[in-house]
Amino acid sequence: MASITGLDIQEMVKHWLQTPMNSYHGSNYGCDPKALLQNPQSIGVADAFLKKLKKDLPVLAILPANSVNLYSVPNGVDRLDIFIEVAGTALQIQGNS
């Protein structure tokens, strides 16, 4: 019996990040990274983004609490690089410029 490794989970998250929302017929699987931009932090957009990730990838439920995080790093004067961290490995969210 094969088991799911941390690398498998990272690949699943990479796939989710690269899949536009609603691109599978009959499913809203995927993400919309531009929804994270131009919103006040207080409205909970990041929490909703992570909630959708966990809904689309139920395998993330086996990870301990705080194993999936979203954070940004300033890059220059007018840019933020947004990362999602899964089990200690950070993946940059593309398309957020």
Phi, psi and omega in degrees: 000128180279147177245158180273126181260170176300324178295321177299316180295319178298320178294323177297316180294319176302316179299316180299318180294330182271354183260117177297145179302142178066022181274346172263128183304125177082009182220146176260023177303142177118179184231162177233087184296334180292341177294341179283343187269155173058037177229145175294145182296335185287348183273357172082026181297318180296319178297319178295322178299313179292325178297318178294319177303313181292330177289318181286331180237080184300342179298337179293345180293339180281345180283150177297160178304147180064023175272345178239118184227154178236130178210164180233154179232124177299139179226096183082198185281321190231034181220143172237131171265127184255134182234149170243130181253125180237116178051043175089357179247125182270134176239126180284137178275117181277156177083017181253025179262000000 
